[in-house]
Amino acid sequence: MEVRMLRLGGREFGAGEYAVMAIVNRTPDSFFDAGATFAENAALDRVEAVVADGADIVDIGGVKAGHGAEVGVAEELARTAPFVAEVRARHPGLVISVDTWRAPVARELCAAGADLINDTWSGADPELPEVAAEFGTGLVCSHTGGLPPRTDPHRVAYADVVADVVARVTDLAERAVAAGVRRDGIVVDPTHDFGKNTWHSLEVTRRLDELVATGWPVLVALSRKDFIGETLDLPVGERLPGTLAATAVSAWQGARVFRAHDVRETRQVLDLVASIRGDRPPARPRRGLA
C-alpha cells in the first residue's frame, strides 16, 4: 500500500515518519494534569518543553473532553485564541493543532494561526469541514459511536467495532474532501475510549492495521487513557508503561500521528520502532564496528 503524504502547516510527513502531537490543555480540570497548564505562563512553558523534547505538533484545547463545568464558545475562545496566536508568534514553523468540535471556535483559532482542527467528536458540528477548507488547514476525522460531545459511553455495543470505526471515519474524510478540505491534510482517528468500552479500545488497537489499510493517515490518542488503566488496574499517574506499549503496537501497525502527554518517552519509542522497521538508522552505531 502506498503511504500517503501528510501535509500540516509547513511540515510534510511521509513514509516511515512518525509525528508526535503534544497535549497542552488550557483547562482547569483535565483528567491527567488537573489544570497544570491552565495558566498562560505554565502553558507557554509547556510548549517550550515539548518542542525541546521532540514534539512535531502541539495540540491546544480549551474544554475538557469528559463531564465537567459548562464551557461556552466565548470562554473556550478566551482560553485558546490569544494563546494560539502567541504560540504561532513564538514558533513560526511549529504545527499547531486545536482540539475543538465547534466551527465558530475553529474559525477564530485558524485565523490565529492553527494548522489542524482536531475534531474528537466525529463531526458533531457539520460546518467544521467548511472552516478547514476556508483556511486550508488539516482536519481530524474521528469516531465516537454517535455520542454527542462530552458524554461517556454506557453499555455501548457494536456488531464489529472496527468495521464501525472504518465506516464512520472514511465517510467523514470523503465528505471533508467534497467540502474542499485538502486530501493530504486529513487524518483519521479511531478515538480510543470515546464511545467505547475497554474491550472495544483493545480490539481497535489489535486490528489497527485495518484502519491503516484505508490509506488515510491514522492518529492515535492513547496517552494514559482509561482502557490502559482498566486493563492493568492502574491509576492515571501509573499508566505510562502501558501507554508506551500501546504506542509501539500502533506504530508497528502503521499509525502515523501520536497524541501524547509524555513527549520524550513517546519520541524514543517511535524512533526505535522506526529503526526496527528499517525506516531510521541508529543514532550512534558503534558496537562490533570498531
C-alpha positions in Angstrom: 0.0 0.0 0.0 1.3 3.4 -0.9 1.8 5.7 2.1 0.1 9.0 1.6 2.0 12.2 2.3 0.6 14.2 5.2 1.0 18.0 5.0 0.3 20.1 8.0 1.3 23.7 8.1 4.8 23.9 6.7 5.6 20.3 7.5 5.4 17.1 5.5 5.3 13.6 7.0 6.0 10.8 4.6 6.5 7.1 4.7 8.4 5.9 7.8 7.9 9.2 9.6 6.0 9.4 12.9 4.7 12.7 14.3 4.4 13.3 18.0 1.4 15.5 18.9 2.0 17.1 22.4 -1.0 17.8 24.6 -1.4 21.3 26.0 -4.7 21.7 27.9 -5.9 25.2 28.7 -8.4 23.7 31.1 -8.6 23.7 34.9 -10.0 20.2 35.1 -8.1 17.9 32.6 -8.1 14.3 33.6 -4.3 13.9 33.8 -2.6 17.1 34.7 -5.6 18.6 36.6 -5.1 22.1 35.3 -1.3 22.2 35.4 -1.3 24.3 32.1 -4.4 26.3 32.6 -2.4 29.4 33.5 -0.9 31.0 30.4 2.7 31.1 31.6 2.6 27.5 32.6 1.1 26.6 29.2 3.8 28.6 27.4 6.5 26.8 29.4 4.9 23.5 28.5 5.1 24.4 24.8 8.8 25.2 25.1 9.4 21.9 26.9 7.6 19.7 24.5 9.2 21.3 21.5 12.6 20.6 23.1 11.6 17.0 23.8 10.8 16.4 20.1 7.1 17.3 19.5 6.2 17.9 15.9 2.7 19.1 16.7 1.2 20.9 19.7 -2.5 20.2 20.3 -4.2 23.0 22.2 -7.6 22.5 23.8 -9.9 24.7 25.9 -12.6 22.2 27.0 -12.2 19.0 29.0 -13.3 16.0 26.9 -15.4 14.4 29.6 -18.0 15.6 32.0 -17.4 19.0 33.8 -18.4 22.6 34.0 -20.2 24.1 31.0 -17.8 25.9 28.8 -19.4 28.2 26.2 -17.9 29.5 22.9 -16.8 32.8 24.4 -15.0 31.0 27.3 -13.4 28.4 25.0 -12.0 31.2 22.8 -10.8 33.2 25.7 -8.8 30.2 26.9 -7.4 29.4 23.4 -7.4 32.1 20.8 -4.8 34.5 22.3 -2.7 31.5 23.3 -2.7 30.1 19.8 -1.6 33.5 18.4 1.2 33.7 21.0 2.4 30.2 20.2 2.3 31.0 16.5 4.4 34.1 17.0 7.0 32.3 19.1 7.2 29.2 16.9 6.5 30.1 13.2 7.4 26.6 12.0 5.5 24.5 14.6 2.4 22.7 13.6 -0.4 23.9 15.8 -3.5 21.7 16.3 -6.6 22.9 18.0 -8.9 20.5 19.9 -12.4 21.7 19.3 -15.7 20.4 17.9 -17.2 23.9 17.3 -17.0 25.6 13.9 -17.1 29.2 15.3 -14.2 28.4 17.7 -12.2 26.6 14.9 -12.7 29.6 12.6 -11.2 32.0 15.2 -8.4 29.6 16.0 -7.5 29.1 12.4 -7.4 32.9 11.9 -5.0 33.0 14.9 -2.6 30.5 13.3 -3.8 26.9 13.7 -2.8 24.4 11.1 -5.0 21.4 12.1 -8.5 21.1 13.5 -8.6 18.1 15.9 -12.3 17.2 15.9 -12.5 14.5 18.5 -16.3 14.5 18.4 -16.9 12.9 15.0 -18.5 15.8 13.1 -20.9 16.9 15.8 -20.7 20.4 14.1 -21.2 19.7 10.4 -19.7 23.1 9.5 -16.2 22.2 10.6 -15.0 20.9 7.2 -16.0 24.3 5.7 -13.8 26.0 8.2 -10.9 23.7 7.3 -11.5 24.3 3.6 -11.7 28.1 4.1 -8.3 28.3 5.8 -6.6 25.4 4.1 -6.0 23.6 7.4 -6.0 19.9 8.1 -8.8 18.1 9.8 -9.0 15.1 12.1 -12.0 12.8 11.4 -12.9 10.7 14.5 -15.3 8.0 15.8 -17.5 8.3 18.9 -20.2 5.8 18.1 -22.7 8.5 17.7 -22.2 10.1 21.2 -22.5 13.9 21.4 -19.7 15.9 22.9 -18.6 15.4 26.5 -20.6 12.3 27.1 -19.3 8.9 28.3 -20.3 5.5 26.8 -22.9 3.5 28.7 -23.4 -0.2 27.7 -22.4 0.7 24.1 -22.4 -2.3 21.7 -21.2 -2.9 18.1 -21.6 -5.8 15.8 -18.0 -5.1 14.8 -16.3 -2.1 16.4 -13.5 -1.8 13.9 -15.9 -2.0 10.9 -17.9 0.8 12.6 -14.8 2.9 13.0 -13.6 2.4 9.5 -17.1 3.2 8.0 -17.5 6.4 10.1 -14.1 7.9 9.7 -13.7 7.2 6.0 -17.2 8.6 5.4 -16.3 11.8 7.3 -13.0 12.0 5.3 -14.6 11.7 1.9 -17.2 14.3 2.9 -14.5 16.6 4.0 -12.7 16.3 0.7 -16.1 17.0 -1.1 -16.4 20.2 1.1 -12.9 21.3 -0.1 -10.6 20.1 2.6 -7.2 19.1 1.2 -6.9 15.3 0.9 -3.3 15.5 2.1 -4.4 17.3 5.3 -6.9 14.7 6.5 -6.1 12.4 9.4 -8.4 9.7 10.8 -8.7 8.8 14.5 -10.3 5.6 15.9 -10.7 7.7 19.1 -9.9 5.2 21.8 -12.3 5.3 24.8 -14.7 7.7 23.1 -17.9 5.8 22.6 -16.1 2.6 23.5 -15.5 0.4 26.5 -12.1 -1.2 27.3 -12.8 -4.3 25.2 -13.5 -2.1 22.2 -10.4 0.0 22.6 -8.2 -3.1 22.9 -9.8 -4.6 19.8 -9.3 -1.3 17.8 -5.6 -1.4 18.9 -5.2 -5.1 17.9 -6.8 -4.5 14.5 -5.5 -1.0 13.8 -3.9 -2.3 10.5 -7.5 -2.5 9.1 -7.9 1.3 9.5 -4.4 1.9 8.2 -5.3 -0.1 5.1 -7.8 2.6 4.1 -4.9 4.7 3.1 -5.8 7.7 5.3 -3.1 8.7 7.8 -4.0 7.4 11.2 -3.8 9.3 14.5 -4.0 7.5 17.8 -4.6 9.3 21.2 -3.6 6.6 23.7 -1.9 8.6 26.4 -2.8 7.3 29.9 -6.4 6.5 28.8 -8.9 4.5 30.8 -8.6 1.4 28.6 -5.0 1.2 29.7 -5.8 1.8 33.3 -8.6 -0.7 33.4 -6.5 -3.3 31.5 -3.6 -3.0 34.0 -5.7 -1.9 37.0 -3.6 1.3 37.4 -4.4 4.9 38.2 -3.7 7.7 35.7 -0.3 8.5 37.2 1.0 5.0 36.6 -0.1 4.4 33.0 3.0 5.5 31.1 4.5 2.0 30.5 1.1 0.7 29.2 0.7 3.8 27.0 4.2 3.2 25.5 3.4 -0.5 24.9 0.2 0.5 23.0 2.2 3.2 21.2 4.7 0.7 19.9 2.0 -1.7 18.8 0.2 1.1 17.0 3.3 2.4 15.3 4.2 -1.1 14.1 0.8 -1.4 12.5 1.1 1.8 10.7 -0.3 4.7 12.8 1.4 8.0 11.8 0.5 10.6 14.5 0.6 10.0 18.2 -1.1 12.4 20.7 0.9 12.2 23.9 1.4 13.7 27.4 4.9 12.2 27.7 6.7 13.5 24.6 10.3 12.5 25.2 9.4 8.9 26.0 7.0 8.7 23.1 9.6 10.0 20.7 12.1 7.4 21.9 9.6 4.6 21.4 8.7 5.8 17.9 12.4 6.2 16.9 13.2 2.7 18.0 10.2 1.2 16.1 11.2 3.2 13.0 14.7 1.8 13.3 13.5 -1.8 13.8 11.3 -1.4 10.7 14.3 -0.1 8.8 13.0 3.4 8.3 15.5 5.2 10.5 19.2 4.5 11.0 20.6 4.1 14.6 21.8 7.4 16.0 25.3 6.1 17.0 26.0 2.6 15.8 29.4 1.5 17.1 29.0 -2.0 18.6 31.1 -4.5 16.7 32.2 -1.9 14.1 35.5 -0.7 15.6 
